[in-house]
Amino acid sequence: MIKGANIGLAELSENVCSVMVRLGWNSATGEGDADVSVLLLDGSGKVRSDADFYFYNHPVADDGSVQLLGKTPTADGDEDRISLDLDAVPPEIERVVVAASRYAGARFGDLGHLAVTLTDGSGDDLARFSVEDAGAVSAFIFGELYRRSGDWKFRAVGQGYASGLAGLATDFGVDIEDDAETDSAVEAVPEAEPPGLRIADTDVAEQPQPRPKSGPVPAQGGSAPPAEVRERKSVPRPRTAKKKVTLPKVTRKSLAENDSWRGSRLFPVAALKSDREREMRATSVLLSVMAQVPEFGRRVTAAFGAPAGRMETFTEVTLPHGESPRRPDGVVRVERAGKLWTALVETKTNGNPLKPDQVQAYVDIAARRGYEAVITLSNDVALEGRPLVEVKTDGRRKHKVALWHLSWAEVAHQAQMLIRHEGVNNAAHAWLLQELLHYLQHDHSGCHGFQNMGAAWVPVRNGIDDETLCRGDARAVAVVESWERLVRQVCLRLGGELGQKVLPVQRARRGTEPGVRREASADLLCSEGRLHAELRIEGTAEILALSADLRTGKLRTSVDIAAPDHGYPLSWSKKLIRQLAAAPADLHIETLIEGQGAGPRGTLERLRPEPADILPKDGAQITGFRLSLFRSMGNGRGNAESGFIRSVDHAVDRFHTQVLAHLDRRVAGGRTKGGALAAAG
């Protein structure tokens, strides 16, 4: 589409009751990121109240019409997804505006590959609008959906706001409250949480952040506040708060006499003896919690095009299929306004792969019966451009069935985000999610996520050791794919612990096919013996680099911190050493020199008494510092304690908790990467 063009959704697809809007950009070409927002407008072109303004801290509509699903990595950068249930949009709403904003000092013109894509409930693309030149604006309207003669249409808008998110919100009738009024009311937060489930009061008095002033207020957590809004004086805010239930930060003391006493659990795992029993139990546990905890059920199914509504789930349902009836592991049904959305569920646990013939049968059954989707669930992680199961579709059938995949790691991540950070509506729901997490994390559940680097791991390691691995070897590509799956799982696990999005950074040219990118990584593995990845924690400027050197058997985790724009190098080094007072003594610090790369280096233990030793003797221009930790790499391909996967988990955990957690990593205006040192003084 071109700017200003519009198109009717009914002309493009029959399945437009629920649509997905995907906003994409490449933040690797510019510093920082962007945050999406949605506004529901009535006939006057204004919001009915501030509750019609959805953003990072108000991500879900009570009626399910709007749900911000967060970011996901793509070949061209990042993609922010929004689920819109058009049947649930109130009749008085005539326009749904989709926008995004950046922090103060950052401009959309600095980002590459800006685009908005609209997909139907089956996941098929309906329309795409690429923004060629966003310009020097910090807020941007990508497009809007609007009613016309009873149908929905989509318009490519492409309008920027130099006044930022506050200016955009004001234009559409969102009330603005001055930060000064609320910041003066900040009160101390109690040092310890009371026993039992914690009631998280999200009132501004405890944590001043931008929010709508009135209407329902959502849970805390998830995405970090847009830095642009944090730094403005006039931003949308609420005056009241809605309380949410999360897990306590401090576990209450057990009444057991000793550690051998095991607490009773809602979902026991001790009796599980076979993979079939594990699959049946895991499916039943997950689907029952989805049906009983609306926030969780909606969170899991919204990305699959399910509407918001009454959900019921079923297990071991028999469906006719020729001479041999089939029994999918589960069925999910959602009712909305008299219409049904149905998905068949096929589950695998441990390292058991999905069976193509089985999935194909369920797709055929769903197509014949008019069901909307088939959802596969396993420990494997789906990769872009690399489906886990290939299925054939009958082009003669008008009804399309969407095939989606969900990993057990993603299920655990969504549960963690709700009960540890964002909260749910009552204590019973929080307890159910806690029991679900306990079940998934138990050694016998078989739901541990990606846990095997594959059959090619050992031959590739041996080939690197004896220098017989050649470019173009398909086994190297298989190892790169396994590495990508592992990195994505690390992002999910770390994000669940932090309550923030953690995404792998893709540094490939626009339009590069995922397969081509993986082949290039495989060639690098053959020539240099290294696997490399970069992770970005939302709300921070630094990139966490992770490298596995198969020649030396070492894992390296590192981060580059840019030098401030002002001050003296000796002051920078002293401030950095002070920030790292609690960091491990074996932390490596090296100076980055303009035009030369790495300069002087040393361990933290050696540099603590003499910070000046890290400075170049010739007075060369310092561009920043690199902090690194090294550890031995696990050998086995599996998930054992001595295996490669566990060693990667431990390396990332140690670097984050012992290094990154001690740095001031606030995103500042201007040269964002210097925030750690610039703010230290």
Secondary structure, DSSP 8 states (H G I E B T S, - for coil): --TT-EEEGGGT-S--SEEEEEEEEEGGGSSS--EEEEEEE-TTSS-SSGGGEEBTTB-B-TTSSEEEEEEEEETTEEEEEEEEEGGGS-TT--EEEEEEE--TT--GGGSEEEEEEEE-TTS-EEEEEE-S---S-SEEEEEEEEEETTEEEEEEEEEEETTHHHHHHHHTT---EEHHHHHTT-----SS--SSSEEE---TTTS-----SSS----S-SS---HHHHH-SEE---SS---EEE--SS------SSTT-----SS--TT--SHHHHHHHHHHHHHHHHHH-HHHHHHHHGGGT--SSEEEEEES--B--TTS-B--SEEEEEEETTEEEEEEEEE--TT----HHHHHHHHHHHHHHT--EEEEEESS--BTTB-SS-----TT-S---EEEEEEHHHHHHHHHIIIIII-BSSHHHHHHHHHHHHHHHSTTSS--------TTHHHHHHHHHTT---TT-HHHHHHHHHHHHHHHHHHHHHHHHHTS-EEE-----TT--HHHHHHHHHHHHHHH-EEEEEEEETTBS-EEEEEEETTTTEEEEEEEEE--SSS-HHHHHHHHHHHTTTS-TT-EEEEEETTTEEEEEEEHHHHSS-GGGGS-TT---EEEEEEEEEEE---BSSSSTTBHHHHHHHHHHHHHHHTGGGS--B--SSSGGGHHHHTT-
